[in-house]
Amino acid sequence: MKNRRRGLCLRPQIDLLDDRCLLSGLTPAQVAAAYGLNAITFTGTTVKGDGSGVTIALIEMYHDPNLASDLATFDQKYGLPTPTLTVVNLAGTQTNSSWGEEESLDVEWAHAIAPGANILVVEAAPGNTESQQLQNLMAAVQTASTTPGVAVVSMSWGFPEFSGETAYDKYFTTPGITYVAASGDSPGVEYPAASPDVVAVGGTTLALSSSGGYGSETAWDDSGGGYSQYEAEPAYQESVQTTGQRSTPDVAFDANPNTGVEIYFTPASGGGGWQTTQQGSWEEVGGTSLGTPAWAAIIAIADQGRAAGPGSLDGSTQTLPALYAAPSSDFNTVAPASSSFGGGGGFGYGYGYGAFWSSSLFGDSGLGASATTSSSSTGANTATGLGTPIGSALVPYFVSSTLTTPPPVTGSGGGTTPTPPPNHVGGGPGHHHRLTHSGSRTVKSGKTHAEAPARARSRHVKQGSVPKKLSTDRSLRD
C-alpha cells in the first residue's frame, strides 16, 4: 500500500492532492481509450460523440483568476479544442489555492472527456460557518440549474451526513438535468452523494494493458461509500440491495493518485491554502474528484446523442434508473481492493474512522454498516457501485433509453429553509488526502479555513518545485 497522508478534515470536504517529483499521470487519450470513450459516433458514423451542444456545469468555491489560462495550457499540450468557458463568479476576489487546484482538475478533465461540450463554472462564495457554506453551494447549484443549456451538474465536494439533509434533495430535481457528486476519499457516506437524486461516483485503481488499453481495475481502498443514515433506499436500487437505505456509490472511475491524471494549475497570488508560490506547474492527481467531472462528461456525450430525440436525461427519473437497468456488459468488472481499509471489504464504519469523523466532528451517529466491494441480494457494492464505464456500450444505451420512473421519495422540505449542519470549531469542507510517491514530496494540506466543503477527489503527484495542489492529489472530502 502506497504511503498516504490524509488532508485536513474540513466541512464541506475537498480532498487534497499529492505531489510527485516526476510527472507520469495518465493522458486524456489514454483515459478515453481505456474507458471506450474515444470512438463514439452518432447518426451512423458522421457525428463524433464529444458533448457538442451540451453544457456541463461545475460547482466550485472561491474564485480562480488563472482558470482560463491554465485550461489553455492544458489544451495546447493535449491538442484539445478551445471550449466555450463561462465563469459565474459569486466569490468576488476571494481565492484559495486548494480550491483553485480542484477547479482546474474539474474543468480540465470534464473538457478532456467531452471536448466539444460547453463549460459553465459557478464559483460559490466561501462562508464563515458550515451553514453559510452549505447555503452558498446550494445557491451555486441553483444558479447552474437555471442557466439555459445546462444538462449536467458536477459537484466534487461533500459534507458529512446530517439529519436535515433530505430537505436539500429538492435542489437536485430540475427536469432534464443530471447531478453528479463524488462519494468521498475516505470511509463513510457524504452528502450530496447520498441524495437519491444524485449519481454518486466512487474510485478505482486503473491498470493499463501492455498496449496502452484497458487492463484491469481494483477498488481504490480510499473510495468513500456506505449506507445513508437518512436517505431511504430508492426503487432503482432494489436490484442490488434490500437494506431500506440509500447506498453509495452508484458508479466508479479511476481515482488512485498513483494511477492518476495530469493537470496544469497556477495558484492565485495570496490565495491561501497549502500553496506557497504562484508558479504554474503540471501535477499528477487522483481521487473521486476526478471521476465526478468525468462521469458528468460521459452523460453530456449521451445527452448530445439524445438532442434530436427525447432530449437530455433527467437524473432521478431517467439516468439513475437506467444505470441500474443497464446490462452488466456496459460496465467494467472491478475487483475488490487489496486492503480491507476504506473502500475495501470488511471495514466496519460503525466502529472505524468514518464513524469517528461523523460522530465526533459532526454530531451524528456512525453508519453502523460495513463497506463491501461486491453486490449481494441484501448489500450493494459500497466501494465502486455498478463499476466503471465501457463508453462504447453505455453511451449508446443511454441514447436509446426510454426508461422513466417516478422520482425517489425524499424529504419534502416544505418550502422552508432546511436545518443546516451544526457548526463545529475547525469545521468546514474537508479536503481529499494526497498520496506520497517514492522520491516525491508530499503536498501538505495548506487549508486552515473551516469554510470550504470537502472535495471528493484526491490528487496525485506534483513536481517537487511546484506548490502543492488541492484538487489534484488531495482528497477533498477527508
C-alpha positions in Angstrom: 0.0 0.0 0.0 1.4 3.3 -1.0 2.1 5.9 1.7 -0.6 8.4 2.1 -1.2 11.4 4.2 -4.7 12.4 5.0 -5.6 16.0 4.4 -7.1 18.3 7.0 -10.8 17.4 7.7 -12.9 20.4 7.0 -16.6 20.9 6.2 -17.6 20.6 3.4 -14.7 18.4 2.4 -12.4 18.6 -0.6 -9.6 16.2 -0.6 -6.1 17.5 -1.1 -3.9 16.2 -3.9 -0.4 14.7 -3.6 2.7 15.9 -5.4 5.2 13.8 -7.3 8.6 14.8 -8.4 8.3 13.0 -11.8 5.1 13.6 -13.8 3.7 10.3 -15.1 0.0 10.8 -15.0 -2.4 9.3 -17.5 -3.2 11.5 -20.5 -6.7 12.3 -21.9 -6.1 9.9 -24.8 -5.1 7.1 -22.5 -8.1 7.5 -20.2 -10.6 7.9 -23.2 -9.2 4.8 -24.8 -9.3 2.8 -21.6 -12.9 3.5 -21.0 -14.1 3.3 -24.6 -14.8 7.0 -25.0 -12.5 7.7 -27.9 -14.6 6.5 -30.8 -18.2 7.2 -30.1 -20.3 8.5 -33.0 -23.9 9.4 -33.7 -26.1 9.4 -36.8 -24.2 6.5 -38.4 -20.6 7.4 -38.3 -20.8 11.1 -39.2 -21.1 12.9 -35.8 -18.4 12.5 -33.2 -19.7 11.9 -29.7 -17.9 14.7 -27.8 -20.6 16.5 -25.9 -21.1 19.2 -28.6 -24.2 21.4 -27.9 -24.4 20.3 -24.3 -23.3 22.4 -21.2 -21.6 20.9 -18.2 -21.8 22.9 -15.0 -19.1 22.6 -12.4 -19.8 23.8 -8.8 -16.7 25.2 -7.1 -15.9 27.5 -4.2 -13.7 30.6 -4.3 -12.5 32.4 -7.4 -9.7 31.1 -9.6 -8.3 34.0 -11.7 -5.9 31.7 -13.6 -8.5 29.1 -14.7 -8.8 30.2 -18.4 -5.1 30.4 -18.9 -4.4 27.1 -17.2 -7.0 25.4 -19.3 -5.4 26.9 -22.5 -2.1 25.4 -21.4 -3.7 22.0 -20.8 -5.5 22.1 -24.1 -2.4 23.1 -26.0 -0.4 20.2 -24.7 -3.0 17.6 -25.5 -4.3 19.1 -28.7 -7.8 19.7 -27.4 -10.1 22.4 -28.9 -10.8 25.6 -27.1 -14.1 25.3 -25.3 -16.8 27.9 -24.6 -15.9 28.6 -21.0 -18.2 30.7 -18.9 -17.4 31.6 -15.3 -20.1 32.9 -12.9 -18.1 34.4 -10.0 -20.1 34.6 -6.8 -16.9 34.8 -4.7 -15.6 38.2 -5.7 -11.9 38.5 -5.1 -11.7 35.7 -2.5 -9.3 33.0 -3.7 -7.9 29.8 -2.2 -5.1 27.7 -3.8 -6.6 24.4 -2.7 -9.9 25.1 -4.2 -8.3 26.5 -7.2 -6.5 23.2 -7.8 -9.7 21.4 -7.5 -11.3 23.7 -10.0 -8.5 23.1 -12.5 -9.0 19.4 -12.2 -12.7 19.6 -12.7 -12.6 21.9 -15.7 -9.6 20.3 -17.5 -11.0 16.8 -17.2 -14.6 17.5 -17.9 -13.2 19.1 -21.1 -10.8 16.2 -21.7 -13.6 13.6 -21.7 -16.2 15.7 -23.6 -14.0 18.2 -25.6 -17.0 19.5 -27.6 -19.1 20.4 -24.5 -19.6 24.0 -23.2 -18.2 24.5 -19.7 -20.0 26.6 -17.1 -18.2 27.2 -13.8 -20.1 28.6 -10.8 -17.8 29.8 -8.1 -19.6 29.9 -4.8 -18.6 32.4 -2.1 -16.9 30.8 1.0 -18.7 31.1 4.3 -17.6 31.6 7.9 -19.8 28.8 9.1 -20.9 25.4 7.8 -24.4 26.7 7.4 -23.2 29.5 5.2 -21.0 27.2 3.1 -23.9 24.9 2.5 -26.3 27.7 1.6 -23.7 29.2 -0.7 -23.0 26.0 -2.5 -26.7 25.3 -2.9 -27.2 28.8 -4.3 -24.5 28.0 -6.8 -26.2 24.7 -7.7 -29.4 26.7 -8.2 -27.6 29.2 -10.5 -26.3 26.3 -12.6 -29.7 24.6 -12.7 -31.5 27.8 -14.0 -28.9 28.5 -16.7 -30.2 27.6 -20.2 -28.5 24.7 -21.8 -27.1 23.1 -18.7 -27.7 19.3 -18.8 -25.3 18.0 -16.2 -24.1 19.5 -12.9 -20.8 18.2 -11.3 -20.1 18.5 -7.6 -16.7 17.3 -6.4 -17.2 18.1 -2.7 -19.3 16.9 0.1 -20.4 17.2 3.8 -20.7 14.5 6.4 -24.3 13.4 6.6 -26.6 15.4 8.8 -30.2 14.9 9.9 -31.7 17.7 7.8 -30.1 16.7 4.5 -33.2 15.2 2.9 -34.6 18.8 2.7 -31.8 19.7 0.3 -32.6 16.9 -2.2 -35.0 19.3 -4.0 -32.0 21.2 -5.3 -31.2 18.2 -7.5 -34.5 17.6 -9.2 -34.6 20.2 -12.0 -36.1 18.4 -15.0 -33.7 17.4 -17.8 -30.5 17.8 -15.6 -28.4 15.0 -14.1 -26.5 15.8 -10.9 -23.2 14.0 -10.2 -21.2 14.0 -6.9 -18.1 12.4 -5.5 -18.6 9.7 -2.9 -15.5 10.9 -1.0 -11.9 9.7 -0.4 -12.3 8.1 3.0 -14.7 5.6 4.6 -18.2 6.7 5.1 -21.1 8.4 3.3 -21.1 12.1 2.3 -23.8 14.4 1.1 -24.9 15.3 -1.6 -23.6 11.9 -3.0 -26.1 10.3 -0.6 -29.1 12.0 -2.2 -31.2 9.5 -4.2 -31.4 12.3 -6.9 -27.6 12.4 -7.4 -25.3 10.0 -9.2 -22.6 9.1 -6.7 -19.1 8.3 -8.1 -16.6 6.1 -6.3 -13.0 5.3 -7.1 -10.8 2.6 -8.5 -7.1 1.8 -9.3 -6.8 1.5 -13.1 -4.1 -0.6 -14.8 -3.5 -0.3 -18.5 -2.6 -3.2 -20.7 0.8 -3.5 -22.3 -0.6 -2.0 -25.5 -1.9 1.0 -23.5 -5.6 0.0 -23.5 -7.8 -1.1 -20.6 -6.1 -3.7 -18.5 -7.8 -4.3 -15.2 -9.2 -2.4 -12.1 -9.5 -2.9 -8.4 -11.5 -0.9 -5.9 -9.4 2.1 -4.6 -9.1 1.4 -0.9 -9.9 5.1 -0.1 -13.1 5.2 -2.1 -15.9 6.6 0.0 -19.2 4.8 0.3 -21.7 3.0 2.5 -25.4 3.2 3.6 -27.0 6.5 4.3 -28.3 7.2 7.8 -31.1 9.5 6.5 -31.9 8.7 2.8 -34.3 5.8 2.1 -33.4 3.1 -0.5 -34.6 4.3 -3.9 -36.6 1.9 -6.0 -33.9 1.8 -8.7 -31.5 0.1 -6.2 -33.9 -2.8 -5.5 -31.9 -4.9 -7.9 -28.7 -4.7 -5.9 -29.7 -4.3 -2.2 -32.6 -4.5 0.2 -31.4 -2.7 3.3 -34.0 0.1 3.1 -31.3 2.7 3.0 -29.7 4.5 0.0 -26.2 3.1 -0.7 -23.3 4.9 -2.4 -21.6 5.0 -4.8 -23.6 4.2 -7.9 -20.6 4.0 -10.3 -16.9 4.5 -10.3 -13.9 5.8 -12.2 -10.1 5.8 -11.8 -9.2 7.6 -8.6 -6.0 6.3 -7.1 -3.4 9.1 -7.3 -0.8 6.5 -8.1 -2.7 5.9 -11.4 -3.9 9.4 -11.6 -4.0 12.0 -14.4 -2.2 15.2 -15.3 -3.5 18.7 -14.7 -2.0 22.2 -15.1 -2.5 24.7 -12.2 -1.3 28.1 -11.2 -2.2 29.2 -7.7 -3.6 32.7 -7.2 -1.4 35.3 -5.6 -2.3 35.5 -1.9 -4.8 32.7 -2.3 -4.0 30.9 0.9 -4.3 27.2 1.2 -1.3 24.9 1.1 0.4 26.6 -1.9 3.4 28.7 -1.2 4.3 30.1 -4.6 2.4 31.4 -7.7 4.2 29.3 -10.3 2.2 27.2 -12.7 3.0 23.6 -12.9 2.0 20.2 -14.1 0.7 17.8 -11.5 -0.5 14.2 -11.3 -3.6 13.9 -9.3 -6.5 11.5 -8.4 -9.4 10.9 -6.1 -13.1 10.7 -6.6 -12.9 14.3 -7.6 -11.6 13.1 -11.0 -14.4 10.7 -11.6 -17.1 13.2 -10.9 -16.5 15.6 -13.8 -15.5 12.6 -15.9 -18.9 11.0 -15.4 -20.6 14.3 -15.9 -18.8 14.5 -19.3 -19.9 10.9 -20.2 -23.6 11.9 -19.5 -23.1 15.1 -21.6 -22.0 12.9 -24.5 -25.1 10.8 -24.1 -27.2 13.9 -24.0 -25.6 15.1 -27.2 -26.9 11.9 -28.8 -30.3 12.4 -27.4 -30.6 16.0 -28.6 -32.6 15.2 -31.8 -34.8 12.8 -29.9 -36.0 12.6 -26.3 -33.7 15.3 -25.0 -31.3 15.4 -22.1 -31.5 12.8 -19.4 -33.3 13.6 -16.1 -31.1 12.5 -13.3 -33.5 11.0 -10.7 -36.1 9.6 -13.1 -34.0 8.5 -16.1 -30.2 8.5 -15.6 -30.1 6.6 -12.3 -32.9 4.1 -13.1 -31.2 3.5 -16.5 -27.9 2.9 -14.8 -29.3 0.1 -12.6 -31.3 -1.4 -15.5 -28.3 -1.4 -17.9 -26.7 -4.8 -18.8 -23.6 -5.7 -16.8 -21.7 -5.7 -20.1 -21.9 -1.9 -20.1 -19.5 -1.8 -17.1 -16.0 -3.0 -16.4 -15.8 -5.5 -13.6 -13.9 -4.1 -10.6 -12.0 -6.4 -8.3 -12.1 -5.9 -4.5 -9.4 -3.7 -3.0 -6.2 -5.4 -1.8 -6.6 -3.6 1.6 -9.6 -4.0 3.9 -9.4 -0.3 4.9 -11.6 2.3 3.3 -13.2 1.0 0.1 -12.0 -2.5 0.8 -14.3 -5.1 2.1 -14.9 -5.7 5.8 -14.1 -2.2 7.2 -16.7 -1.5 9.9 -17.9 2.0 9.5 -19.8 1.7 12.8 -16.5 1.4 14.7 -14.0 2.9 12.4 -12.7 6.1 11.0 -15.8 7.1 9.2 -18.0 6.8 12.3 -15.5 8.7 14.4 -15.3 11.5 11.9 -19.1 11.7 11.7 -20.0 11.5 15.4 -17.1 13.4 16.8 -16.9 16.2 14.3 -20.4 16.5 13.0 -22.6 15.5 15.9 -24.3 12.4 14.3 -24.1 8.7 14.8 -21.9 6.3 12.9 -23.1 4.5 9.9 -23.3 1.1 11.5 -22.6 -0.7 8.2 -19.6 -2.4 6.7 -18.1 -1.5 3.3 -18.4 -4.1 0.6 -16.8 -4.5 -2.8 -19.4 -6.8 -4.3 -23.1 -6.8 -4.5 -25.4 -9.4 -3.0 -29.1 -9.9 -2.5 -29.1 -7.7 0.5 -26.0 -5.5 0.1 -24.6 -3.2 -2.5 -21.1 -2.6 -3.6 -20.2 0.4 -1.4 -16.8 0.9 -3.0 -17.4 1.0 -6.7 -21.1 0.6 -7.2 -22.0 -0.9 -10.6 -18.5 -0.5 -11.9 -16.6 1.8 -14.3 -18.0 2.7 -17.8 -17.5 0.9 -21.1 -18.3 4.0 -23.0 -18.8 2.3 -26.4 -21.7 0.3 -24.9 -23.0 2.6 -22.1 -23.4 5.8 -24.2 -25.5 4.2 -27.0 -27.6 2.5 -24.3 -28.3 5.9 -22.7 -29.1 7.4 -26.1 -31.7 4.8 -26.9 -33.1 4.5 -23.3 -36.8 5.3 -22.9 -36.9 4.3 -19.3 -38.6 6.8 -17.0 -39.6 6.1 -13.4 -41.3 8.2 -10.6 -38.8 10.3 -8.7 -37.4 8.9 -5.5 -39.2 9.7 -2.3 -37.2 12.1 -0.2 -37.7 14.7 2.5 -40.3 17.3 1.3 -38.6 20.4 2.5 -41.9 22.0 2.9 -40.7 25.1 1.1 -38.9 26.2 4.3 -35.2 26.6 4.9 -33.7 23.2 5.9 -31.9 22.8 9.1 -28.2 23.2 8.3 -25.5 21.0 9.8 -24.3 22.2 13.2 -21.2 24.4 13.4 -18.0 23.0 14.9 -14.7 24.5 15.7 -12.5 23.9 12.8 -15.4 22.8 10.7 -15.9 23.4 7.0 -15.4 21.5 3.9 -12.9 18.7 4.1 -10.1 18.1 1.6 -9.1 14.9 -0.1 -5.9 13.3 1.0 -2.8 13.3 -1.0 -0.7 10.3 -1.7 3.1 10.2 -1.3 5.1 8.6 -4.0 8.6 7.3 -3.9 11.0 10.1 -4.5 8.3 12.7 -4.4 7.4 15.2 -1.8 4.0 15.0 -0.1 1.9 18.0 -0.7 0.9 19.4 2.6 -2.7 20.5 3.1 -2.5 24.2 3.5 -6.1 24.7 4.2 -6.8 26.1 7.6 -10.2 27.7 6.9 -13.3 26.0 8.1 -15.5 27.2 5.3 -14.6 25.2 2.2 -16.5 22.0 1.6 -14.5 18.9 1.3 -13.7 17.7 -2.2 -14.1 14.1 -3.1 -11.0 13.9 -5.2 -7.6 13.0 -4.2 -4.7 14.5 -6.0 -1.6 12.8 -7.1 1.9 13.9 -7.6 3.2 17.2 -8.3 6.6 18.3 -9.4 8.8 19.0 -6.4 9.4 22.6 -7.4 5.8 23.4 -7.8 3.4 24.4 -5.0 1.0 21.7 -3.8 -2.3 21.4 -5.4 -5.5 20.8 -3.6 -7.5 19.5 -6.5 -5.0 17.1 -8.0 -3.7 14.7 -5.4 -5.7 15.6 -2.4 -8.9 14.0 -1.1 -11.3 16.9 -0.9 -13.6 15.0 1.5 -11.2 13.9 4.2 
